[in-house]
Amino acid sequence: MPIEIERKFLVTGDGWRAAAREVVPMAQGYLNDLASMDSGAMKASVRVRIAGDAAYLNFKSRELGHTRQEFEYPIPVADARALLALSVGGLVDKRRHLVEFEGHLWEVDEFLGDNAGLVVAEIELASADEVFALPPWIGAEVTDAARYYNLALASRPYVQWSPNERAGTPGAAVD
């Protein structure tokens, strides 16, 4: 069973830009919404993503935190475009910057559209207790803050967040 172990952080400043070795434009949408996940009606998010010239169908279990089941399958780009038209909520548009730092690959997501202004970095790990160095441009960890998950951003984008939420307090109350 494929397991994803991922930690998510806010990004401070632009120090990561010069180190980015590749930038991949991405558009993604969900075939289920946050409410169906929160209610327990569905136990996995169903995502369609176009990343550069490739497309994928992805299923991710609904656990909060750094470890989840994840299944991803390549699909034709034309099929992905048709599925994106069926998405619930908004599309999540972003540029993913791939940045190497001290032996680890960081994916820095710079969001566009209704999520413009939000920048988060993710690191995938081989084990939950793997040690890694934090780059100087890493801010607060938001791994356990569901509002930073892409499914949540499709349902309630950054533009709708309160000033308290935008201040970057991971546990800030939703206004």
C-alpha positions in Angstrom: 0.0 0.0 0.0 1.5 3.4 -1.0 2.0 5.6 2.0 2.9 9.3 1.8 4.8 10.9 4.7 4.8 14.6 4.1 5.3 17.7 6.2 4.0 21.1 5.2 5.4 24.6 6.2 4.6 28.2 5.5 7.3 30.0 3.5 8.9 33.3 4.6 10.6 35.6 2.1 11.9 34.7 -1.4 15.2 33.1 -0.5 14.1 29.8 -2.1 13.6 31.3 -5.6 17.2 31.4 -6.6 17.7 27.7 -5.6 14.7 26.4 -7.6 15.9 23.9 -10.2 12.6 23.6 -11.9 9.1 25.2 -12.0 6.1 23.1 -12.9 2.7 24.8 -13.6 -0.2 22.9 -12.0 -3.9 23.0 -12.2 -6.0 20.7 -10.0 -9.5 20.0 -9.0 -11.4 17.6 -6.8 -14.3 15.3 -7.6 -15.5 15.5 -4.0 -15.6 18.4 -1.6 -14.4 19.2 1.8 -17.8 18.7 3.3 -18.1 15.1 2.2 -14.7 14.4 3.7 -15.4 16.2 7.0 -18.8 14.4 7.4 -17.1 11.1 6.9 -19.3 10.3 3.8 -16.0 9.9 1.8 -12.8 8.5 3.2 -10.5 9.8 0.5 -10.1 12.9 -1.7 -10.3 12.3 -5.4 -8.0 14.8 -7.3 -7.3 15.4 -10.9 -4.1 17.3 -11.7 -2.4 18.6 -14.8 1.3 19.1 -14.0 3.2 20.6 -17.0 2.5 18.1 -19.9 1.4 15.2 -17.7 -1.9 14.5 -15.9 -2.8 12.3 -13.0 -5.8 10.9 -11.0 -5.0 10.8 -7.3 -6.7 9.3 -4.3 -5.6 10.3 -0.8 -6.9 9.1 2.5 -8.5 11.7 4.8 -6.2 11.4 7.8 -5.0 14.7 9.2 -1.3 14.8 9.8 1.9 13.7 8.0 1.1 10.1 7.1 -1.7 9.1 4.6 -2.4 6.5 2.0 -1.9 7.9 -1.5 -2.6 6.3 -4.9 -1.7 8.2 -8.1 -2.2 7.1 -11.7 -1.2 8.8 -15.0 -4.1 9.6 -17.3 -4.3 11.3 -20.7 -4.3 15.2 -20.5 -7.5 15.4 -22.5 -9.2 13.1 -19.9 -7.9 15.3 -17.1 -9.3 18.5 -18.7 -12.7 16.8 -19.0 -12.5 15.7 -15.4 -11.4 19.2 -14.2 -14.6 20.5 -15.8 -16.5 18.2 -13.4 -14.6 19.5 -10.3 -16.5 20.5 -7.1 -15.5 23.9 -5.8 -12.8 25.9 -7.5 -9.6 24.9 -9.3 -6.3 25.2 -7.5 -3.7 26.8 -9.7 -0.1 27.0 -8.6 3.5 26.9 -9.7 5.5 24.2 -8.0 9.2 25.1 -7.5 11.5 22.2 -6.9 14.3 23.2 -4.4 17.1 21.0 -3.1 18.3 21.7 0.4 20.8 19.6 2.3 19.9 16.3 0.7 16.1 16.7 0.5 13.8 17.9 -2.2 11.4 20.6 -1.1 8.3 21.4 -3.2 7.5 25.1 -2.8 3.9 25.8 -4.0 3.3 29.4 -5.1 -0.5 29.6 -5.4 -2.3 31.7 -8.1 -5.9 32.9 -8.7 -8.1 32.9 -5.6 -5.2 31.5 -3.5 -2.6 34.1 -4.7 -0.4 35.3 -1.9 -0.1 31.9 -0.2 3.2 30.0 -0.5 3.8 26.7 1.3 6.7 24.2 1.2 6.3 20.4 1.5 8.9 17.8 2.1 8.2 14.0 1.6 10.1 11.7 3.9 11.0 8.1 4.0 9.8 7.7 7.6 7.9 9.8 10.1 11.0 10.2 12.3 13.4 11.1 9.5 15.7 14.0 10.4 15.9 16.9 8.0 17.3 20.4 8.0 15.0 23.4 7.7 16.0 25.9 5.1 16.2 29.5 6.3 13.0 30.5 4.4 10.8 28.0 6.3 8.2 29.4 8.7 5.6 27.7 10.9 4.7 24.1 10.3 1.1 23.7 9.1 1.0 19.9 8.5 -1.9 19.5 11.0 -3.8 22.6 9.8 -6.4 21.3 7.4 -7.1 24.7 5.8 -3.7 24.5 4.1 -4.6 21.2 2.3 -5.3 21.7 -1.4 -8.8 20.2 -1.0 -9.6 22.9 1.6 -8.2 25.6 -0.7 -10.5 24.4 -3.5 -13.5 24.7 -1.2 -12.5 27.9 0.7 -9.6 29.7 -1.0 -7.1 32.0 0.6 -8.9 35.1 -0.7 -11.8 34.2 1.7 -9.6 33.8 4.8 -9.8 36.2 7.7 -6.9 38.5 8.6 -6.2 36.2 11.6 -5.9 33.1 9.3 -3.8 35.0 6.8 -1.4 36.0 9.6 -0.2 32.5 9.4 -1.2 31.2 12.8 -1.6 27.5 12.1 -4.4 27.0 14.6 -6.1 30.3 14.1 -9.9 30.2 14.4 -12.0 30.5 11.3 -14.0 33.8 11.3 
